[in-house]
Amino acid sequence: MATIEMRPDKNRIGLWWLYWTERNELIARIDQEPKGACRVTPHGPHWSPMKSFGEMYDSPTAAYREVNLYFERR
């Protein structure tokens, strides 16, 4: 099972980086709009070409949970 860690950006509010801790690799970013909605942008080769994160999430935590579900069996 992959362990995904959510780290806030050190310079920008409303931005979080998701890392696969066992590999020490960046796998995604979460951007939060001023009204609160969040979007996930995948990074790196670990994503299926069929996986799309085009939907908006209510919070960074909800987006983070969705990424964890995707990586649950890796």
OpenMM code with the backbone's topology and positions (N, CA, C; nanometers):
from openmm import Vec3, app, unit

residues = "MET ALA THR ILE GLU MET ARG PRO ASP LYS ASN ARG ILE GLY LEU TRP TRP LEU TYR TRP THR GLU ARG ASN GLU LEU ILE ALA ARG ILE ASP GLN GLU PRO LYS GLY ALA CYS ARG VAL THR PRO HIS GLY PRO HIS TRP SER PRO MET LYS SER PHE GLY GLU MET TYR ASP SER PRO THR ALA ALA TYR ARG GLU VAL ASN LEU TYR PHE GLU ARG ARG".split()
positions = [
    Vec3(0.0840, -0.1194, 0.0000),
    Vec3(0.0000, 0.0000, 0.0000),
    Vec3(0.0875, 0.1243, 0.0000),
    Vec3(0.0552, 0.2184, -0.0841),
    Vec3(0.1289, 0.3449, -0.0921),
    Vec3(0.0847, 0.4378, 0.0209),
    Vec3(0.1808, 0.5043, 0.0796),
    Vec3(0.1512, 0.6059, 0.1806),
    Vec3(0.1627, 0.7421, 0.1131),
    Vec3(0.0536, 0.8152, 0.1117),
    Vec3(0.0501, 0.9463, 0.0475),
    Vec3(0.0502, 1.0529, 0.1564),
    Vec3(0.1385, 1.1488, 0.1420),
    Vec3(0.1512, 1.2573, 0.2385),
    Vec3(0.1110, 1.3890, 0.1720),
    Vec3(0.0283, 1.4661, 0.2402),
    Vec3(-0.0148, 1.5970, 0.1905),
    Vec3(0.0663, 1.7043, 0.2616),
    Vec3(0.1380, 1.7857, 0.1844),
    Vec3(0.2217, 1.8920, 0.2410),
    Vec3(0.1770, 2.0270, 0.1866),
    Vec3(0.1578, 2.1244, 0.2742),
    Vec3(0.1206, 2.2577, 0.2251),
    Vec3(0.2391, 2.3225, 0.1538),
    Vec3(0.2094, 2.4042, 0.0560),
    Vec3(0.3140, 2.4812, -0.0109),
    Vec3(0.3683, 2.5843, 0.0869),
    Vec3(0.4966, 2.6053, 0.0868),
    Vec3(0.5594, 2.6973, 0.1821),
    Vec3(0.5414, 2.8440, 0.1453),
    Vec3(0.5051, 2.8696, 0.0200),
    Vec3(0.4956, 3.0089, -0.0255),
    Vec3(0.3570, 3.0527, -0.0700),
    Vec3(0.2700, 2.9592, -0.0926),
    Vec3(0.1383, 2.9948, -0.1475),
    Vec3(0.0258, 2.9319, -0.0676),
    Vec3(-0.0666, 3.0112, -0.0245),
    Vec3(-0.1854, 2.9628, 0.0462),
    Vec3(-0.2790, 2.8991, -0.0572),
    Vec3(-0.3448, 2.7908, -0.0177),
    Vec3(-0.4398, 2.7251, -0.1073),
    Vec3(-0.3753, 2.6272, -0.2034),
    Vec3(-0.2535, 2.5846, -0.1733),
    Vec3(-0.1834, 2.4891, -0.2582),
    Vec3(-0.1189, 2.3836, -0.1694),
    Vec3(-0.1433, 2.2554, -0.2031),
    Vec3(-0.0844, 2.1429, -0.1316),
    Vec3(-0.0200, 2.0508, -0.2318),
    Vec3(0.0869, 1.9842, -0.1905),
    Vec3(0.1578, 1.8871, -0.2723),
    Vec3(0.1384, 1.7489, -0.2115),
    Vec3(0.1147, 1.6498, -0.2955),
    Vec3(0.0967, 1.5125, -0.2499),
    Vec3(0.2180, 1.4300, -0.2911),
    Vec3(0.2767, 1.3633, -0.1923),
    Vec3(0.3964, 1.2825, -0.2144),
    Vec3(0.3702, 1.1367, -0.1784),
    Vec3(0.4257, 1.0478, -0.2586),
    Vec3(0.4268, 0.9059, -0.2300),
    Vec3(0.5510, 0.8856, -0.1447),
    Vec3(0.5327, 0.8655, -0.0145),
    Vec3(0.6443, 0.8697, 0.0796),
    Vec3(0.7458, 0.7570, 0.0588),
    Vec3(0.7007, 0.6365, 0.0266),
    Vec3(0.7948, 0.5265, 0.0068),
    Vec3(0.8899, 0.5522, -0.1101),
    Vec3(0.8437, 0.6266, -0.2069),
    Vec3(0.9259, 0.6572, -0.3245),
    Vec3(0.9832, 0.7985, -0.3198),
    Vec3(0.9374, 0.8784, -0.2245),
    Vec3(0.9768, 1.0187, -0.2145),
    Vec3(0.9547, 1.0905, -0.3479),
    Vec3(0.8341, 1.0697, -0.4041),
    Vec3(0.8002, 1.1275, -0.5340),
    Vec3(0.6744, 1.2120, -0.5249),
    Vec3(0.6783, 1.3233, -0.5945),
    Vec3(0.5602, 1.4079, -0.6100),
    Vec3(0.4634, 1.3360, -0.7023),
    Vec3(0.3354, 1.3245, -0.6591),
    Vec3(0.2378, 1.2559, -0.7433),
    Vec3(0.1206, 1.3454, -0.7841),
    Vec3(0.0995, 1.4561, -0.7114),
    Vec3(-0.0130, 1.5432, -0.7459),
    Vec3(-0.0039, 1.6743, -0.6694),
    Vec3(-0.0864, 1.7673, -0.7117),
    Vec3(-0.1031, 1.8918, -0.6380),
    Vec3(-0.2518, 1.9174, -0.6216),
    Vec3(-0.2864, 1.9865, -0.5149),
    Vec3(-0.4250, 2.0262, -0.4888),
    Vec3(-0.4275, 2.1776, -0.4846),
    Vec3(-0.5098, 2.2362, -0.5692),
    Vec3(-0.5292, 2.3814, -0.5722),
    Vec3(-0.6664, 2.4135, -0.5173),
    Vec3(-0.6727, 2.5096, -0.4275),
    Vec3(-0.8006, 2.5528, -0.3711),
    Vec3(-0.8349, 2.6911, -0.4242),
    Vec3(-0.9543, 2.7029, -0.4809),
    Vec3(-1.0018, 2.8312, -0.5320),
    Vec3(-1.0442, 2.9214, -0.4162),
    Vec3(-1.0526, 3.0516, -0.4396),
    Vec3(-1.0926, 3.1431, -0.3319),
    Vec3(-1.2256, 3.1076, -0.2649),
    Vec3(-1.3182, 3.0465, -0.3392),
    Vec3(-1.4472, 3.0093, -0.2804),
    Vec3(-1.4422, 2.8750, -0.2079),
    Vec3(-1.3258, 2.8062, -0.2114),
    Vec3(-1.3087, 2.6841, -0.1342),
    Vec3(-1.3007, 2.5545, -0.2120),
    Vec3(-1.3514, 2.5507, -0.3339),
    Vec3(-1.3475, 2.4268, -0.4121),
    Vec3(-1.2037, 2.3925, -0.4485),
    Vec3(-1.1753, 2.2619, -0.4587),
    Vec3(-1.0398, 2.2145, -0.4849),
    Vec3(-1.0349, 2.1271, -0.6095),
    Vec3(-0.9192, 2.1313, -0.6746),
    Vec3(-0.8956, 2.0500, -0.7942),
    Vec3(-0.7619, 1.9770, -0.7776),
    Vec3(-0.7591, 1.8506, -0.8198),
    Vec3(-0.6371, 1.7703, -0.8165),
    Vec3(-0.5741, 1.7723, -0.9552),
    Vec3(-0.4418, 1.7952, -0.9592),
    Vec3(-0.3661, 1.7865, -1.0834),
    Vec3(-0.2610, 1.6775, -1.0664),
    Vec3(-0.2769, 1.5623, -1.1353),
    Vec3(-0.1803, 1.4533, -1.1231),
    Vec3(-0.0440, 1.4912, -1.1810),
    Vec3(0.0614, 1.4359, -1.1226),
    Vec3(0.1989, 1.4530, -1.1720),
    Vec3(0.2658, 1.3180, -1.1750),
    Vec3(0.3511, 1.2961, -1.2725),
    Vec3(0.4312, 1.1750, -1.2765),
    Vec3(0.3667, 1.0597, -1.3497),
    Vec3(0.4417, 0.9488, -1.3589),
    Vec3(0.4011, 0.8341, -1.4403),
    Vec3(0.3108, 0.7333, -1.3687),
    Vec3(0.2671, 0.7609, -1.2490),
    Vec3(0.1941, 0.6620, -1.1697),
    Vec3(0.0439, 0.6611, -1.1944),
    Vec3(-0.0019, 0.7413, -1.2861),
    Vec3(-0.1449, 0.7550, -1.3105),
    Vec3(-0.1840, 0.6814, -1.4372),
    Vec3(-0.2965, 0.6131, -1.4312),
    Vec3(-0.3520, 0.5503, -1.5502),
    Vec3(-0.3945, 0.6608, -1.6469),
    Vec3(-0.3692, 0.6422, -1.7763),
    Vec3(-0.4151, 0.7435, -1.8723),
    Vec3(-0.5667, 0.7626, -1.8686),
    Vec3(-0.6377, 0.6638, -1.8157),
    Vec3(-0.7836, 0.6718, -1.8101),
    Vec3(-0.8330, 0.7469, -1.6858),
    Vec3(-0.7452, 0.7722, -1.5885),
    Vec3(-0.7888, 0.8380, -1.4648),
    Vec3(-0.7951, 0.9881, -1.4877),
    Vec3(-0.9085, 1.0460, -1.4552),
    Vec3(-0.9278, 1.1895, -1.4692),
    Vec3(-0.9723, 1.2475, -1.3354),
    Vec3(-0.9127, 1.3570, -1.2982),
    Vec3(-0.9530, 1.4277, -1.1769),
    Vec3(-1.0141, 1.5621, -1.2145),
    Vec3(-1.0992, 1.5622, -1.3151),
    Vec3(-1.1597, 1.6847, -1.3624),
    Vec3(-1.2640, 1.7425, -1.2675),
    Vec3(-1.3118, 1.6623, -1.1741),
    Vec3(-1.4162, 1.7125, -1.0844),
    Vec3(-1.3572, 1.8001, -0.9742),
    Vec3(-1.4438, 1.8778, -0.9128),
    Vec3(-1.4044, 1.9652, -0.8023),
    Vec3(-1.4403, 1.8951, -0.6708),
    Vec3(-1.3626, 1.9235, -0.5691),
    Vec3(-1.3835, 1.8670, -0.4360),
    Vec3(-1.4143, 1.9795, -0.3388),
    Vec3(-1.4875, 1.9458, -0.2327),
    Vec3(-1.5305, 2.0465, -0.1353),
    Vec3(-1.4170, 2.1002, -0.0491),
    Vec3(-1.3116, 2.0212, -0.0333),
    Vec3(-1.2024, 2.0614, 0.0550),
    Vec3(-1.0741, 1.9911, 0.0131),
    Vec3(-0.9590, 2.0395, 0.0588),
    Vec3(-0.8338, 1.9683, 0.0321),
    Vec3(-0.8365, 1.8264, 0.0888),
    Vec3(-0.8999, 1.8080, 0.2024),
    Vec3(-0.9092, 1.6762, 0.2648),
    Vec3(-0.9885, 1.5800, 0.1774),
    Vec3(-1.0971, 1.6254, 0.1174),
    Vec3(-1.1770, 1.5403, 0.0287),
    Vec3(-1.0964, 1.5009, -0.0952),
    Vec3(-1.0209, 1.5939, -0.1503),
    Vec3(-0.9364, 1.5644, -0.2657),
    Vec3(-0.8269, 1.4655, -0.2276),
    Vec3(-0.7670, 1.4855, -0.1122),
    Vec3(-0.6630, 1.3972, -0.0610),
    Vec3(-0.7165, 1.2551, -0.0417),
    Vec3(-0.8373, 1.2423, 0.0127),
    Vec3(-0.8998, 1.1105, 0.0300),
    Vec3(-0.9173, 1.0390, -0.1041),
    Vec3(-0.9588, 1.1133, -0.2054),
    Vec3(-0.9793, 1.0541, -0.3379),
    Vec3(-0.8480, 1.0010, -0.3954),
    Vec3(-0.7400, 1.0757, -0.3793),
    Vec3(-0.6092, 1.0303, -0.4267),
    Vec3(-0.5662, 0.9061, -0.3477),
    Vec3(-0.5888, 0.9063, -0.2169),
    Vec3(-0.5553, 0.7888, -0.1357),
    Vec3(-0.6292, 0.6645, -0.1840),
    Vec3(-0.7560, 0.6798, -0.2183),
    Vec3(-0.8323, 0.5659, -0.2706),
    Vec3(-0.7705, 0.5123, -0.3993),
    Vec3(-0.7268, 0.6018, -0.4846),
    Vec3(-0.6656, 0.5614, -0.6109),
    Vec3(-0.5370, 0.4811, -0.5868),
    Vec3(-0.4568, 0.5225, -0.4884),
    Vec3(-0.3275, 0.4591, -0.4620),
    Vec3(-0.3359, 0.3485, -0.3562),
    Vec3(-0.4546, 0.3165, -0.3103),
    Vec3(-0.4730, 0.2214, -0.2009),
    Vec3(-0.4066, 0.0855, -0.2261),
    Vec3(-0.4087, 0.0357, -0.3443),
    Vec3(-0.3541, -0.0971, -0.3727),
    Vec3(-0.2189, -0.0951, -0.4408),
    Vec3(-0.1506, 0.0127, -0.4349),
    Vec3(-0.0190, 0.0209, -0.5022),
    Vec3(0.0927, 0.0041, -0.4031),
] * unit.nanometer
topology = app.Topology()
chain = topology.addChain("A")
for resn in residues:
    res = topology.addResidue(resn, chain)
    for name in ("N", "CA", "C"):
        topology.addAtom(name, app.Element.getBySymbol(name[0]), res)
